[in-house]
Amino acid sequence: MPDYQYTAREMSGQQISGTLTATSEKEALASLASKNLFPIRVDMAASSKASEKQLGRRVPSRVLAVFYSQLADLLRSGVPLLRSLELLSRQSTHPALKVVVQDVRDQVADGSRLYDAMRQHPKAFNELMISMVRAGEEGGFLEDVLKRIADFTEHQEELKGRVIGAMVYPIFLLSVGGLVVAALMVWFVPRFEPIFDNMKQRGELPWTTSTLLAVSNAAESYWLFFLIAVGGGLYGLQYWLRTPQGQYKFDEFRLKAIGLGPISRSLAIARFCRVLGTLLRNGVPVLNSLKIAKDATGNRVLTRAIDKAAEHVSTGRSLARPLGASGHFPEEIVEMIAVGEEANNLENVLIGVSENLERRTSRQIEMAVRLLEPILLLGLAAVVLFVVVALLLPIFESSSMV
C-alpha cells in the first residue's frame, strides 16, 4: 500500500507532520479524522509515487517466465503463497515486476484471490495467464499451472526470437527495396514519361508501363495524402480493436486467416483441452471446469462456442456434439472427445489431445518460419521485376519496330 505524507492540526491547534500507510487518499483522510486530526495537506510520498509509476509499466515476458517458474518451485517446495510472493518481490531485479509482485502480495494478504490480484495489473499479466491461474487455484494445482505458464511463456519467447531472427534479413531487404522502389516511382520513372508519349498517343504503350506511370504519378502527387490516410487508418483500426466487437472480429479473423488460422486454432484448442483435462483430473465438476477452461483459449469465438456447449452439458447431453456443431473444432478431436465421454476417461483423452496438438502445431510453426523468408524475398523480386519490365518493354518494342 502507498505511503502518504500529511500536515495536520491537533485539537489544540498545534501543527504536526507525519507519514501513514493507506490504500487511497480518501482512506488516509479518514485515518486522520479518526485520530482527531484536521488535515491541511495530504500527498503521496515520493517513494510511493515512483512505485505507482512502475505499476503502469509493462513487464517483459522473459522476466515473467522466470517469475512463474520460481513461484511454482517455491509452492511445490511447501513455501506458503504469501511468503513466496514476498521473497520474489525482494529478490526481483526488475523495478516494475518488483512493485507489481509486492502489490499482488498485499492484495492477497488482504483476502483477495491470486488471480483477482493479478487482474489489477493488465499490463503485466494478460487474460490468458489470469484464467489459467484461476483454474489452478480453484482446482488445487496452482504450482502445476504456474510451471505450465512458465514453459508456455518461454516457448513463446523462443518462437518470437526465431521469427524475429528469420525476418531480420527479409525485413532489411524489404526496407531497402521499398526505399529504392519509392525513389524510382517518385523521381526516376517520371523522367521516362516524355520518352513514352508518342507510343501513348498511338495507343501502343503496354499495359504494364501504363500502370507503372499511373502509380508513379499518384505517388508523386498524393504521397502526403497517402501517408495521412495510412496513419489515420492504423489509428482507427487500433481504436476499433479495443471495442468488444472489434476484438471478436479480430479473433474470428485469426481463426480464418490463410496459413496462420489453423496454427492459431490448434494452439487455442490445445490450451483449452489441457486446462479442462487437468481440472477434471483434479475432481472439479465438468460445468465449473468448462466455465474456467473456456477463457484459456484466448479466443472469444472459441469461448462463445464452449459457452454454448456448456449449456448442452448442463441439461445432461454430450459435450462433443455441440463442439462439433460449432464448426471450430476439428472432426477428429470431436470424435476423440466423444470416445472419452463414452469410456468415462475424458480427462486423460483431453490431455492426450493437447499434447498431440502442441507437437503438431510446433512443427507447423517451424515450417511457417522457414517459408517466411523466401516468400518475402519472392514478393520483393516480383515488384522489382514488374518495374524493370514496365520500363524496358516499350524500349524493346520500339527497337523491334525500327
Secondary structure, 3 states (H helix, E strand, C coil): CCEEEEEEECCCCCEEEEEEECCCHHHHHHHHHHCCCEEEEEEECHHHHHHHHHHCCCCCHHHHHHHHHHHHHHHHCCCCHHHHHHHHHHHCCCHHHHHHHHHHHHHHHCCCCHHHHHHCCCCCCCHHHHHHHHHHHHHCCHHHHHHHHHHHHHHHHHHHHHHHHHHHHHHHHHHHHHHHHHHHHHHHHHHHCCCCHHHHHCCCCCHHHHHHHHHHHHHHHHHHHHHHHHHHHHHHHHHHHCCHHHHHHHHHHHHHCCCHHHHHHHHHHHHHHHHHHHHHHCCCCHHHHHHHHHHHHCCHHHHHHHHHHHHHHHCCCCCHHHHHHCCCCCHHHHHHHHHHHHCCCHHHHHHHHHHHHHHHHHHHHHHHHHHHHHHHHHHHHHHHHHHHHHHHHHHHHHHHHC
